């Protein structure tokens, strides 16, 4: 069974149910979290593919973190994220 049988009416009913369950203020937060999750998944998938297909470099130990020149930001140094909706 595919998505061929879903029409405008079914999508509209589904959106109304989601709106009733979560409320108008939570939907952007949920969508943002979902998008970040997909982005993180794709990034990890690409990293795994690179680790499999690329040969290991001789100048770096396996599993060692790459050297960084930037200072690491601590949790208390990061600014509070801005809220779009109150």
Beta strands, then each sheet from edge to edge (+ up, - down):
end
